[in-house]
Amino acid sequence: MATDTVSGIPSGTSAGAPQGGSRPTRKGGSTSRPNIPAGVVSIFWLLIVVVPIYWIVITSFKTSAGYYGSNPMAPPTSPSLDNYQLVLASDFARYFMNSVIVTVGAVVPAVLMSFMCAFAIVRGGGGRFLRSVNSLFLMGLAIPLQATIIPVYLIIIKLELYNTLQALILPSIAFALPLTILILSNFIRDVPNELFESMRLDGCSEWGTMWRLAFPLTKPALVTVTIYQGLQVWNSFLLPLVLTDRPDLRVLPLALWSFQGQYSVNIPAVLASVVLTTLPILVLYIVGRRQLLSGLTAGFSK
């Protein structure tokens, strides 16, 4: 068979074409096909999420008369900031600070206590007492807040904490512990045991090992539970409704009542308040999104 004296390729074969007349295929012998059902479901789910957000934002820039006299889904012909000015003038700053105090006062102690409890459960040697404590916390996941609101109300009355922000902070800490301990204990359990043994050989105590080794390595999980529990406390409505009745102690979810009249509701003002209430959580997510995604996907790469 004749060959090209320069390249050594058979004279009847092209340099870029595969021999044998076979077409190139993807790795694994499969060709890509569009997943049409998944695409349709994704678009449908995107509309479910985006359309309400779009309606909330455009309605917050409408006047009350413009909202009732036009298509609800149409953008405002003359956008106005009157609703935001009304919200800010209706003690929004006080309600905002109440929500910040309750959220920070509940989430920070809950996350720190959960981290220490999770470390003790994982690194405590598996004693009977620690197993019982872990089981007790797991049982807390099966008890909803609505089922305990009356006992919580009676306890707060006995402690003379009714109509205080402490009445909102303490139960929020208690209800945040079970799930937070479960997540953090599973994350600490994935830390290689050799790292703990190395710290022990270097003469580090258990307390030092917890803060110098376990705490930095569990940072993604800590950010994840912090954002999740912060969202739960920030949007809490039942506890503030039952445990407080003073207007100056209202949190942001209860502040929406300020725009409800006897016979009507100022819907554009309510939605402007919703937009302002959502902004801090959005900022918190933007700041911690990398750690949040790392904490959510940590178990998939192992």
C-alpha positions in Angstrom: 0.0 0.0 0.0 1.3 3.4 -1.0 2.2 5.9 1.7 3.1 9.5 1.8 6.9 9.7 2.0 6.6 12.9 4.1 4.0 12.2 6.8 3.8 8.4 6.7 0.0 8.5 6.3 -1.5 6.2 3.7 -2.1 8.1 0.5 -5.9 7.3 0.4 -6.5 8.4 4.0 -7.0 12.0 5.2 -5.0 13.0 8.2 -8.0 14.3 10.2 -10.4 11.5 9.4 -10.7 8.4 11.6 -9.8 5.1 10.0 -12.4 2.5 9.1 -15.0 5.1 8.1 -16.5 5.4 11.6 -17.9 8.7 12.9 -16.4 10.3 16.0 -18.6 9.7 19.1 -18.6 11.3 22.5 -16.8 9.6 25.4 -18.7 6.6 26.4 -20.3 6.1 23.0 -23.4 8.2 23.8 -24.6 11.3 22.1 -26.1 14.3 23.9 -29.9 14.7 23.7 -31.8 17.7 25.1 -33.8 16.8 28.2 -37.1 18.5 27.2 -39.2 17.4 30.1 -36.6 18.7 32.6 -36.4 21.9 30.7 -40.2 22.4 30.7 -40.4 21.6 34.5 -37.5 24.1 35.2 -39.2 26.9 33.2 -42.5 26.2 35.0 -40.8 26.3 38.4 -38.9 29.4 37.5 -42.2 31.1 36.7 -43.7 30.0 40.0 -40.8 31.7 41.8 -40.3 34.8 39.7 -43.9 35.9 39.0 -44.8 36.5 42.7 -41.6 38.4 43.2 -42.3 40.5 40.1 -45.8 41.2 41.3 -44.6 42.2 44.8 -41.9 44.6 43.4 -44.1 46.4 40.8 -47.1 46.7 43.2 -44.9 48.3 45.8 -44.3 51.2 43.4 -48.1 51.7 42.7 -50.5 53.9 44.4 -53.5 52.3 46.1 -55.9 53.8 43.4 -53.6 52.7 40.7 -53.4 49.2 42.0 -57.2 48.7 42.1 -57.8 50.5 38.8 -55.2 48.7 36.6 -54.1 45.2 35.6 -52.3 43.8 38.7 -49.5 42.3 36.6 -48.9 45.5 34.6 -45.9 47.7 35.6 -46.8 51.0 37.1 -47.4 53.8 34.6 -46.0 56.4 37.0 -43.8 54.7 39.7 -44.0 56.3 43.1 -42.0 56.0 46.3 -45.0 57.1 48.5 -45.5 53.6 49.9 -41.9 53.3 51.0 -42.1 56.7 52.6 -45.3 55.7 54.4 -43.6 52.5 55.7 -40.5 54.3 56.9 -42.7 56.9 58.6 -44.7 54.2 60.5 -42.1 53.3 63.1 -40.4 50.9 60.7 -37.0 51.6 62.2 -38.3 50.5 65.7 -39.8 47.3 64.3 -36.6 46.7 62.3 -34.4 47.0 65.4 -36.7 44.7 67.4 -36.3 42.1 64.7 -32.6 42.5 64.6 -32.3 42.2 68.4 -34.5 39.1 68.5 -32.7 37.4 65.5 -29.2 38.1 66.7 -30.1 37.3 70.3 -31.5 34.0 69.4 -29.3 32.8 66.5 -25.8 33.5 67.9 -26.3 31.7 71.3 -28.2 28.9 69.5 -25.4 28.3 67.0 -22.6 28.5 69.6 -24.5 26.2 72.1 -25.3 23.8 69.2 -21.7 23.7 68.1 -20.4 22.8 71.6 -23.1 20.2 72.1 -22.4 18.7 68.7 -18.6 18.5 69.5 -19.3 16.9 72.9 -21.7 14.3 71.3 -19.2 13.4 68.5 -15.9 13.6 70.5 -17.3 12.6 74.0 -16.6 8.9 73.6 -20.2 7.8 73.0 -21.2 7.5 76.6 -24.7 6.6 77.7 -25.4 10.1 79.0 -24.3 11.8 75.7 -26.4 9.2 73.7 -29.4 10.1 75.8 -28.8 13.8 75.3 -28.5 13.3 71.5 -31.7 11.3 71.4 -33.5 14.0 73.4 -32.4 16.6 70.9 -33.5 14.4 68.0 -37.0 14.0 69.6 -37.2 17.8 69.5 -37.4 17.6 65.7 -40.7 15.8 66.0 -42.4 18.4 68.1 -43.8 21.4 66.1 -43.9 24.9 67.5 -47.7 25.1 67.2 -48.1 22.1 69.5 -46.1 23.7 72.3 -47.3 27.3 72.1 -49.7 27.1 75.1 -47.0 25.5 77.5 -44.5 28.1 76.2 -47.0 30.9 76.9 -47.6 29.6 80.5 -43.9 29.3 81.2 -43.3 32.9 80.0 -46.1 34.1 82.2 -44.6 32.3 85.2 -41.2 33.8 84.5 -42.7 37.3 84.2 -41.2 37.8 80.8 -44.5 38.5 78.9 -44.2 41.6 76.8 -40.5 41.5 76.6 -38.1 40.7 73.8 -36.6 37.9 76.0 -39.9 36.1 75.7 -39.2 35.8 71.9 -35.5 35.1 72.2 -35.5 32.2 74.7 -38.1 30.0 72.9 -36.4 30.7 69.6 -33.1 29.4 71.0 -34.8 26.2 72.3 -36.5 25.4 68.9 -33.3 26.1 67.0 -31.2 23.6 68.9 -32.4 20.2 67.6 -31.8 20.8 63.9 -28.7 22.8 64.3 -27.1 20.1 66.6 -28.0 17.4 64.1 -26.4 19.3 61.1 -23.2 20.3 63.0 -22.7 16.9 64.6 -22.8 15.2 61.2 -20.4 17.7 59.9 -17.9 17.3 62.8 -18.2 13.5 62.4 -16.7 13.9 58.9 -13.6 15.6 60.1 -10.7 13.0 59.9 -9.9 11.6 63.3 -6.1 11.9 62.6 -6.4 15.7 62.9 -7.8 15.4 66.4 -5.1 12.9 67.4 -2.5 15.2 66.1 -3.8 18.1 68.2 -3.9 15.8 71.2 -0.3 14.7 70.7 0.7 18.4 70.5 -0.7 18.8 74.0 -3.9 20.7 73.1 -6.8 20.2 75.4 -10.3 19.3 74.2 -11.5 22.9 74.6 -8.6 24.1 72.5 -9.2 21.4 69.9 -12.8 22.4 69.6 -12.1 26.1 68.9 -8.8 25.8 67.0 -9.6 22.8 64.9 -13.3 21.9 64.8 -14.6 25.4 64.6 -12.6 26.6 61.6 -13.3 23.3 59.7 -17.0 23.5 60.3 -17.3 27.1 59.2 -19.4 26.2 56.1 -21.9 24.3 58.2 -22.0 27.1 60.8 -22.8 29.7 58.1 -25.5 27.4 56.7 -27.3 26.9 60.0 -26.9 30.6 60.9 -28.6 31.7 57.7 -31.3 29.1 58.0 -32.1 29.8 61.6 -31.8 33.6 61.1 -34.4 33.3 58.3 -36.7 31.3 60.6 -36.5 33.8 63.5 -36.7 36.8 61.2 -39.9 35.6 59.7 -41.4 34.3 62.9 -45.0 35.3 63.4 -46.6 33.0 65.9 -44.4 33.7 68.9 -44.5 37.5 68.6 -48.3 37.3 68.2 -48.8 35.2 71.3 -46.1 36.5 73.6 -46.3 40.2 73.0 -49.1 42.7 72.6 -47.4 46.1 73.0 -47.0 48.1 69.7 -43.5 49.2 70.6 -42.4 45.5 70.8 -43.7 44.5 67.4 -41.3 42.8 65.0 -41.5 43.2 61.2 -43.9 40.4 60.5 -46.4 41.9 63.0 -45.7 45.4 61.6 -47.7 44.5 58.5 -50.8 45.0 60.7 -50.1 48.7 60.7 -51.3 49.0 57.2 -54.6 47.2 57.7 -57.6 49.3 58.2 -61.1 48.5 59.5 -62.5 47.9 56.1 -59.6 47.7 53.7 -55.9 46.9 53.4 -53.3 49.1 51.8 -51.8 46.4 49.7 -49.1 48.5 48.0 -47.8 49.7 51.4 -47.9 46.1 52.7 -45.8 44.9 49.8 -43.4 47.8 50.2 -42.9 46.7 53.8 -42.3 43.1 52.5 -39.6 44.3 50.2 -37.9 46.3 53.0 -38.2 43.3 55.3 -36.6 40.9 52.7 -33.6 43.1 52.0 -31.6 42.2 55.2 -32.0 38.4 54.5 -30.9 39.0 50.9 -27.8 40.9 52.0 -27.0 38.1 54.5 -27.3 35.5 51.7 -25.1 37.5 49.4 -22.4 37.8 52.0 -22.4 34.1 53.0 -23.5 32.5 49.8 -20.2 30.7 49.1 -20.0 29.2 52.6 -23.7 28.4 52.4 -23.3 26.4 49.1 -20.1 24.8 50.5 -22.0 23.7 53.6 -25.0 22.3 51.6 -22.8 20.3 49.1 -20.0 19.2 51.5 -21.3 15.6 51.8 -21.6 15.0 48.0 -17.9 15.1 47.3 -17.0 12.5 49.9 
